[in-house]
Amino acid sequence: MPRLLRAIGSAVGMPQDDAALRRDLLDTMMLRPVGILTASLCVMLMSGAAAWTTRAGWACAWFCADALILSIRMVPAIRASRSGARVPEATAYVIIVSACVMFTIFGIGCAASFMTGIEELRIAATLAILGLVGGLGPRWAAFPRLGIGLVVVASVPMMVAIGTLSLTVAGLFVVLVVHAASLTMQNNRAWRATLAAERAARRLAETDALTGLLNHTGLDAALACMPQTAAALLFLDLDGFKAINDRYGHAAGDRVLAEVGARLCAVAPGHAVARLGGDEFVIVLSGEGAAATAAVRAAARDRVTRPIALPEGDVRVGVSIGAAAGLLADGAQPLLADADAALYAAKRRTKRRAAVRPRAAAA
């Protein structure tokens, strides 16, 4: 199934190397129940009119096919809507493929309706195809290859039917399809520019400019998107960082923070790493990674306390680490609060040990 979905996505021009962009583009389409229902009902009005007027087998089959496809599109969309989440990617593909089938049948049905010679059906079929061509391509502009393809597939049967009556009118249909294709490409460029701007703004809002890690807002967003499973949080605070700032200046301190951030990312690849401000960092270990909390904690301590090369000379910082484990289903704030409390307990222990050593030396 994943291979089939990738093949379908590639065929309609969906980006395969950028999952986030693909999801953003899918969300621009009519994947919600209200949009699917209104679009499908407009199509069914035409098939219903053909079935009612002609009582022909092909028209009744067309109407029944529309009703079946509508249910196929609506059921997964309603389920996704009730969950309050984005429409799952696999569900989006089902909705898109069923829509392609519906619009292909629609073009053939409208052409058949026009060929009956019944004046009312001819007018209805012509208006229906005009509405489809005018709205379908631009509406599906997120994937112009798909939108333009559907416009062509739905329009060609009607062009042939009208061509038997008037080549001039058929030529007008060709001009209309070309115009719709042009609008689709223009809208696609606008969609992509808008999405690119939104993604850039999101990165600025959720990323720490100094280290490139998540900031507090980005961490909250990342936690909200994680599966509601077991997770562990490591809350880290650098020891001795203020002395580096005081001795070498803030520029040196910034380089230390950037290097620490890079080391923490290397310790926990694939997991969320954030800088909450100052010299405080957080590592989120979710799923199977939560079981490796002790190993990641030890590795983080080892990496962070290694010498850091600066133009002024090598420097070292210490690190205090607090850990907390729990379920993300219970919310991220309790985990953050527990990890913060564990961090400050660790810092108090470090201060007590530091105070004991001078007294022992004096004795």
C-alpha positions in Angstrom: 0.0 0.0 0.0 2.7 2.6 0.8 4.3 1.9 -2.6 1.0 2.3 -4.3 0.4 5.6 -2.5 3.8 6.9 -3.5 3.1 5.9 -7.1 -0.2 7.7 -7.1 1.3 10.8 -5.5 4.2 10.9 -8.0 1.7 10.6 -10.9 -0.3 13.6 -9.7 2.8 15.7 -8.9 2.9 15.4 -5.1 6.4 16.1 -3.6 7.8 12.8 -2.4 10.9 14.1 -0.6 9.1 16.6 1.6 6.4 15.1 3.8 5.6 18.4 5.5 5.0 20.2 2.2 3.0 17.3 0.9 0.7 17.5 4.0 0.4 21.3 3.6 -0.6 20.9 0.0 -3.1 18.2 0.7 -4.7 20.4 3.3 -5.5 23.0 0.6 -7.8 20.5 -1.1 -11.4 19.7 -0.3 -10.7 17.0 2.3 -13.3 18.1 4.8 -16.9 16.6 4.9 -18.7 19.9 4.0 -16.5 20.5 0.9 -16.8 16.9 -0.2 -20.6 16.9 0.3 -21.3 20.1 -1.6 -19.1 19.2 -4.5 -20.5 15.6 -4.7 -24.1 16.9 -4.5 -23.6 19.2 -7.4 -22.4 16.3 -9.5 -25.3 14.1 -8.3 -27.8 16.7 -9.3 -26.8 16.2 -12.9 -26.8 12.4 -12.7 -30.1 12.5 -10.8 -31.6 14.8 -13.5 -30.5 12.4 -16.2 -31.9 9.4 -14.4 -35.2 11.1 -13.7 -35.6 12.5 -17.2 -34.5 9.6 -19.3 -35.3 6.6 -17.0 -32.4 5.0 -19.0 -30.2 2.3 -17.5 -27.0 4.2 -18.1 -28.4 7.2 -16.3 -29.6 5.2 -13.3 -26.2 3.4 -13.2 -24.5 6.9 -13.3 -26.6 8.1 -10.3 -25.9 4.9 -8.3 -22.2 5.2 -9.0 -22.2 8.8 -7.8 -23.9 7.8 -4.6 -21.4 5.0 -4.0 -18.4 7.2 -4.6 -19.9 9.9 -2.3 -20.1 7.4 0.5 -16.5 6.3 -0.2 -15.3 9.9 0.1 -17.5 11.0 3.0 -17.0 8.1 5.5 -13.2 8.6 5.9 -13.5 12.4 5.8 -16.1 12.3 8.6 -14.0 10.0 10.7 -11.0 12.3 10.4 -13.1 15.4 11.1 -14.4 13.8 14.3 -10.9 13.1 15.5 -10.1 16.8 15.2 -6.9 16.0 13.4 -5.6 16.5 9.9 -7.0 14.1 7.3 -4.5 11.2 7.3 -2.4 11.0 4.1 -3.8 7.6 3.1 -7.3 8.9 3.6 -6.5 11.9 1.4 -5.4 9.6 -1.3 -8.6 7.6 -1.1 -10.7 10.8 -1.4 -8.6 12.1 -4.3 -8.7 8.8 -6.3 -12.5 8.5 -5.8 -12.9 12.1 -6.9 -11.0 11.4 -10.1 -13.3 8.4 -10.8 -16.4 10.6 -10.1 -15.3 13.4 -12.4 -14.3 11.1 -15.2 -17.8 9.4 -15.0 -19.3 12.9 -14.8 -17.7 14.0 -18.1 -19.0 10.8 -19.9 -22.5 11.2 -18.3 -22.8 14.8 -19.3 -21.8 13.9 -22.9 -24.4 11.1 -22.9 -27.0 13.5 -21.5 -26.2 16.0 -24.3 -26.6 13.3 -27.0 -30.1 12.4 -25.8 -31.3 15.5 -27.7 -33.5 16.5 -24.7 -33.2 20.3 -24.6 -33.3 20.5 -20.7 -30.6 17.9 -20.4 -28.5 19.6 -23.0 -28.6 22.9 -21.2 -28.0 21.2 -17.8 -25.1 19.2 -19.1 -23.5 22.2 -20.7 -23.8 24.3 -17.6 -22.5 21.5 -15.4 -19.4 21.0 -17.5 -18.8 24.8 -17.6 -19.1 24.9 -13.8 -16.7 22.0 -13.4 -14.1 23.4 -15.8 -14.3 26.8 -14.2 -13.9 25.5 -10.6 -12.1 22.2 -10.7 -8.7 23.1 -12.0 -8.2 26.3 -9.9 -9.7 24.5 -6.8 -7.1 21.6 -7.2 -4.3 24.0 -8.0 -2.1 22.5 -5.3 -1.5 19.7 -7.7 -1.8 21.3 -11.1 -1.0 18.1 -13.0 -4.0 16.4 -11.4 -6.3 19.5 -11.7 -5.5 20.0 -15.4 -5.8 16.3 -16.1 -9.2 16.1 -14.5 -10.4 19.1 -16.5 -9.3 17.6 -19.7 -10.7 14.1 -18.9 -14.1 15.6 -17.9 -14.3 18.0 -20.9 -13.2 15.8 -23.8 -16.4 13.7 -24.0 -18.5 16.9 -23.9 -16.3 18.5 -26.6 -16.9 15.5 -28.8 -20.7 15.6 -28.2 -20.9 19.3 -28.9 -18.7 19.0 -31.9 -21.4 16.8 -33.6 -23.6 19.9 -33.3 -21.3 22.8 -33.7 -17.5 22.9 -34.2 -17.5 26.6 -33.2 -19.0 25.8 -29.8 -16.5 22.9 -29.4 -13.7 25.3 -30.1 -15.0 27.6 -27.4 -14.8 24.7 -25.0 -11.1 24.2 -26.0 -10.4 27.8 -25.2 -12.1 27.5 -21.9 -10.1 24.5 -20.9 -6.8 26.2 -21.9 -7.8 29.2 -19.8 -8.7 27.0 -16.8 -5.3 25.3 -17.1 -3.6 28.7 -17.1 -5.4 29.7 -14.0 -4.5 26.4 -12.3 -0.8 27.1 -12.9 -1.1 30.7 -11.7 -2.9 29.5 -8.5 -0.3 26.8 -8.0 2.5 29.4 -7.9 0.5 31.5 -5.5 -0.2 28.4 -3.3 3.4 27.5 -3.1 4.6 31.0 -2.4 2.0 31.3 0.4 3.0 28.0 1.9 6.7 28.8 1.6 6.1 32.1 3.5 4.0 30.3 6.1 6.7 27.7 6.7 9.4 30.4 6.9 7.4 32.3 9.5 6.7 29.1 11.4 10.4 28.3 11.5 11.2 31.8 12.8 8.5 31.5 15.4 9.5 28.0 16.6 13.3 28.0 16.2 16.0 29.4 18.4 18.0 31.8 16.2 21.3 31.1 17.9 21.4 27.3 18.0 18.9 26.3 15.4 17.1 24.2 17.9 13.5 24.4 18.8 12.5 27.2 21.2 9.8 27.0 23.8 7.0 27.5 21.2 8.5 25.0 18.9 8.9 22.4 21.7 5.2 22.8 22.6 4.3 22.3 19.0 6.5 19.3 18.6 5.1 17.7 21.8 1.6 18.3 20.6 2.3 16.4 17.3 4.0 13.4 19.0 2.1 10.1 19.4 0.5 9.8 22.8 2.9 7.2 24.0 5.5 6.9 26.7 8.2 9.6 26.7 11.1 10.9 28.7 12.3 14.5 29.1 15.9 15.4 29.9 16.2 19.0 31.3 19.8 20.2 31.1 21.3 23.3 32.6 25.0 24.3 32.0 27.3 24.7 35.0 30.0 27.3 34.8 28.6 29.0 31.8 28.3 32.4 33.4 32.0 32.4 34.1 32.8 32.0 30.4 30.5 34.9 29.5 32.1 37.1 32.2 35.7 36.2 31.1 35.4 36.0 27.3 32.3 37.9 26.5 28.8 37.1 25.2 30.1 36.3 21.7 32.2 33.4 23.2 29.2 32.4 25.3 27.0 32.2 22.1 29.6 29.9 20.5 29.5 27.7 23.5 25.7 27.5 23.4 25.7 26.7 19.7 28.3 23.9 20.1 26.4 22.4 23.1 23.2 22.4 20.9 25.0 20.6 18.1 26.4 18.0 20.6 23.0 17.3 22.1 21.5 16.8 18.6 24.3 14.3 17.9 23.5 12.5 21.1 19.8 12.2 20.4 19.4 12.0 16.5 15.8 12.0 15.4 14.5 13.3 18.7 13.3 16.8 19.6 16.0 19.0 21.1 15.2 22.5 22.3 16.8 25.5 24.0 14.4 27.1 26.3 16.5 30.2 26.9 19.7 31.1 28.6 21.7 27.9 29.1 18.7 25.6 29.5 18.1 22.7 27.1 15.6 19.9 26.7 15.8 16.6 25.0 12.5 14.7 24.3 12.8 10.9 24.0 9.6 9.4 22.7 8.5 5.9 21.8 11.3 3.4 21.9 13.8 6.2 22.6 12.3 6.6 26.1 13.8 3.3 27.1 17.3 4.6 26.4 17.0 7.6 28.8 19.9 6.5 31.0 22.2 5.9 28.1 21.3 9.3 26.4 21.7 11.0 29.8 25.2 9.6 30.2 26.2 10.4 26.6 24.9 14.0 26.9 26.9 14.5 30.1 30.0 13.1 28.4 29.7 15.1 25.2 28.8 18.5 26.8 31.6 18.4 29.4 34.3 17.8 26.7 36.5 20.8 25.9 35.0 23.4 23.5 37.5 25.1 21.2 37.2 28.9 21.1 39.5 31.5 19.5 40.4 32.5 23.0 41.3 28.9 24.0 39.6 25.7 25.1 36.9 26.0 27.7 34.8 23.5 29.6 31.3 23.6 31.1 29.6 21.3 33.4 26.0 20.1 33.1 23.2 19.3 35.6 20.5 17.0 34.2 17.0 16.3 35.5 14.9 13.5 34.0 11.2 12.7 34.0 9.2 9.9 32.3 5.5 9.6 31.7 2.8 9.5 29.0 2.4 12.3 26.5 -1.4 11.6 26.6 -1.3 13.2 30.1 0.0 16.4 28.5 3.6 17.7 28.2 3.5 20.3 31.0 3.5 17.8 33.9 6.6 16.1 32.3 8.3 19.5 31.9 7.5 20.4 35.5 8.8 17.1 36.8 12.0 17.3 34.8 12.6 20.9 35.9 12.2 19.8 39.5 14.6 16.9 39.0 17.1 19.4 37.4 17.1 21.7 40.4 17.4 18.8 42.8 20.5 17.7 40.8 21.9 21.2 41.0 21.4 21.3 44.8 23.3 18.1 45.1 26.1 19.4 43.0 26.3 22.6 45.2 26.4 20.5 48.4 29.2 18.3 47.0 31.1 21.4 46.0 30.7 22.8 49.5 31.9 19.6 51.2 35.1 19.3 49.2 36.7 22.6 50.5 35.8 21.7 54.1 37.3 18.2 53.6 40.5 19.8 52.2 40.8 22.2 55.1 40.5 19.3 57.6 
